[in-house]
Amino acid sequence: MGRRTLLLIAALLVAALGTGLVFLYAQNAQNNAKAGQELVTVLVAKQDIPLGTTGSAASSNGDFQSVQIPKDTLVNGAVSDAAPLANLVAKAPIYAGQQIISQQWGTSTSTGGLAVPDGKVAIAVNLSDPERVAGFVVPGSTIAIFTYGNTAAPGKDGTAPTTQVPGVKLLLTGIPVIAVGPTTTVANTTGTAQNQQIPTAILTLAVTQEEAQKIILASGKVASSQYNGLYLALQTGTSVVSNKVGATNATNLFG
């Protein structure tokens, strides 16, 4: 047996040994991952599912995909079986990668395709990745909203506040997210990050009239306490709105 043949055999043995070690490493890593956290099965959208699509049609089209995810990332209302959705329709567009949740499906697509809770209206806000928790906010999520505003500064020696200082403060809590639009990108031409593409998405929230007014005001420019322009809210037959509700401004935004 020649030297060249021996070298070839040795190379094949080394390659086989390397492949085996990689397989064992990957298997061990997977086992460690499963041991460290509980996995659950959930349906996700394999591709975009348009408004009004029936569950049976989505199944036939291969729109659903069964995957395993860590239990702590499971969205409230997520489903693992498409059978109960067969005779229902998508009440809002569902985008690829989203978990399939029961709140997205119903018997009709009325009210603009959104399931708005009784007594509330739906408004939308456009946020970039950092402001929407890097895309982890999905339909069915419940969120807290922080904003920039003036807060009272304590006086000397514990006396009553006498001045207002700018800062970040909690605005609202327990706000349900009922829809999330597809991610788009916009060019940031300010500061040092000129022409940087910033991922953004539109989130639709179910809120009361007072909550809507606060979000609309807080959505204005950081340097200004005024909001100029139009802002729409989607009403349902049970929405509670009244022009007798007082205006929201910088003095009562956090009240």
C-alpha positions in Angstrom: 0.0 0.0 0.0 1.5 3.3 -1.1 2.1 6.4 1.0 -0.5 8.3 -0.9 -3.1 5.7 -0.2 -2.3 5.7 3.5 -2.6 9.5 3.7 -6.0 9.3 1.9 -7.3 6.7 4.4 -6.0 8.8 7.3 -7.7 11.9 5.9 -11.0 10.0 5.5 -10.8 8.8 9.1 -10.2 12.2 10.4 -13.1 13.6 8.4 -15.4 10.9 9.7 -14.2 11.5 13.3 -14.8 15.2 12.9 -18.3 14.7 11.6 -19.1 12.4 14.5 -17.9 14.9 17.0 -19.9 17.7 15.4 -23.1 15.5 15.5 -22.5 14.6 19.2 -21.9 18.3 20.0 -25.1 19.4 18.3 -27.1 16.6 20.0 -25.6 17.5 23.4 -26.4 21.2 22.9 -30.0 20.4 21.9 -30.4 18.2 24.9 -29.0 20.8 27.2 -31.3 23.4 25.7 -34.4 21.2 26.2 -33.2 20.4 29.8 -32.9 24.1 30.6 -36.4 25.1 29.6 -39.8 23.6 28.9 -40.8 23.5 25.3 -44.4 23.7 24.0 -45.9 23.1 20.6 -47.6 26.0 18.9 -48.9 26.9 15.4 -47.2 29.8 13.6 -48.0 31.4 10.3 -45.8 29.9 7.6 -46.7 32.7 5.3 -49.0 35.8 5.3 -52.7 34.9 5.9 -55.0 37.6 4.5 -58.0 39.0 6.3 -61.1 36.8 5.8 -59.2 33.6 5.1 -61.0 30.6 6.6 -59.2 28.2 8.9 -59.8 25.3 6.6 -58.4 27.3 3.6 -55.4 28.3 5.6 -54.8 24.6 6.4 -55.2 23.5 2.8 -52.8 26.3 1.7 -50.1 25.1 4.1 -50.3 28.4 6.0 -49.9 26.8 9.4 -46.7 25.3 10.7 -46.2 23.4 14.0 -43.1 24.4 15.9 -41.7 24.0 19.4 -40.8 27.1 21.4 -39.8 27.9 25.0 -42.9 28.0 27.2 -42.1 31.5 28.4 -42.4 32.9 24.9 -45.9 31.5 24.4 -48.5 34.2 23.6 -51.8 34.2 25.5 -54.4 32.4 23.4 -51.9 30.6 21.2 -53.2 27.3 19.7 -51.5 24.1 18.8 -54.2 22.5 16.7 -55.8 24.0 13.6 -59.0 21.9 13.8 -61.0 24.4 15.9 -60.3 27.1 13.4 -61.7 25.3 10.4 -65.0 27.1 10.3 -63.7 30.5 11.5 -62.2 33.3 9.5 -59.1 35.5 10.1 -60.4 38.8 11.6 -57.2 40.6 10.8 -54.2 40.0 8.5 -51.8 37.5 10.1 -48.1 37.8 9.1 -45.5 35.1 8.6 -43.8 34.1 11.8 -46.6 35.2 14.1 -48.0 32.7 16.6 -51.6 31.7 15.7 -53.9 32.8 18.6 -57.6 32.3 19.1 -58.3 36.0 19.3 -57.4 36.4 15.6 -60.3 34.2 14.4 -64.0 34.6 14.5 -67.3 34.1 12.7 -67.2 37.3 10.7 -64.8 40.0 9.6 -66.9 43.0 10.7 -65.5 46.1 12.4 -62.7 46.5 9.9 -61.5 43.0 10.6 -60.5 43.8 14.2 -61.8 42.2 17.4 -62.2 45.4 19.5 -63.2 44.8 23.2 -66.5 46.2 24.3 -66.4 49.9 25.3 -63.0 50.5 23.6 -61.7 51.9 20.4 -58.7 50.8 18.3 -55.8 53.1 17.5 -52.5 52.5 15.7 -49.0 53.6 16.5 -45.9 53.3 14.3 -42.8 52.2 16.3 -39.3 51.1 15.4 -37.7 47.9 16.7 -36.3 49.2 20.0 -39.6 50.9 21.0 -41.6 47.7 20.3 -39.3 45.3 22.3 -37.4 44.2 19.2 -40.5 42.8 17.5 -41.5 40.6 20.5 -44.8 42.5 20.9 -47.4 40.5 19.0 -51.2 40.3 18.8 -52.4 39.2 22.2 -49.6 40.9 24.0 -50.3 43.2 26.9 -48.0 46.2 27.1 -47.0 49.1 29.3 -46.3 52.5 27.7 -43.6 54.9 28.8 -43.2 58.4 27.5 -41.3 61.6 27.9 -42.8 64.3 30.0 -42.4 66.7 32.9 -42.4 65.4 36.4 -42.6 67.3 39.7 -39.3 67.8 41.4 -39.4 67.7 45.2 -38.7 70.9 47.1 -36.0 71.4 49.7 -36.2 69.5 52.9 -39.1 67.4 51.7 -41.4 70.3 51.0 -44.1 70.2 48.3 -42.8 70.0 44.7 -42.1 73.5 43.3 -40.6 72.8 39.9 -41.2 70.6 36.9 -38.3 68.7 35.3 -38.3 66.6 32.1 -38.0 62.9 32.3 -39.3 59.5 31.3 -42.4 58.2 33.1 -44.9 55.4 33.0 -48.0 56.5 31.0 -50.3 53.5 30.8 -50.3 49.8 31.7 -52.4 46.8 30.7 -52.9 47.9 27.1 -53.9 45.0 24.8 -52.3 44.7 21.4 -54.9 43.4 18.8 -52.9 43.6 15.6 -49.4 44.1 14.3 -48.6 45.1 10.8 -45.7 43.9 8.7 -42.2 45.2 9.4 -41.1 48.0 7.0 -37.9 50.1 6.9 -37.4 53.8 6.9 -34.2 55.8 6.3 -32.8 57.7 9.3 -31.2 60.8 8.0 -30.6 62.5 11.3 -27.6 62.5 13.6 -24.6 60.3 12.8 -26.6 57.4 11.5 -27.4 58.9 8.1 -29.3 56.7 5.7 -29.5 53.8 8.2 -32.5 51.6 7.6 -34.6 51.4 10.7 -37.2 48.6 10.9 -40.7 49.8 12.0 -44.1 48.3 12.3 -47.6 49.6 13.1 -49.2 48.3 16.3 -53.0 48.5 16.8 -54.1 48.9 20.4 -57.5 48.6 22.1 -57.9 51.6 24.4 -60.5 53.8 26.2 -61.1 57.3 25.0 -58.9 58.8 27.8 -56.1 56.3 27.0 -56.3 57.2 23.3 -56.1 60.9 24.1 -53.0 60.3 26.2 -51.3 58.2 23.6 -52.1 60.7 20.8 -50.6 63.6 22.9 -47.6 61.6 23.9 -47.0 60.6 20.2 -46.2 64.3 19.4 -42.7 65.6 19.1 -40.6 65.1 22.3 -39.7 68.8 22.4 -43.3 69.9 22.2 -46.3 69.4 24.4 -48.7 70.0 21.5 -50.1 67.7 18.9 -51.3 69.1 15.6 -53.1 67.1 13.0 -55.6 64.2 12.7 -55.5 60.9 14.5 -58.1 58.2 13.9 -59.7 55.7 16.2 -61.8 52.7 15.1 -65.2 52.6 16.8 -67.5 49.6 17.3 -71.1 49.4 18.3 -70.0 49.3 22.0 -67.3 51.9 21.9 -67.7 54.5 24.6 -66.7 58.0 23.4 -67.9 61.5 24.3 -67.1 65.1 23.5 -67.8 65.8 27.2 -64.5 64.2 28.2 -62.0 66.9 29.0 -59.0 67.6 26.8 -55.7 66.0 27.6 -52.7 68.3 27.8 -49.3 68.6 29.4 -50.8 69.4 32.8 -52.9 66.3 33.1 -51.2 63.8 30.9 -50.1 61.6 33.8 -53.2 62.3 35.9 
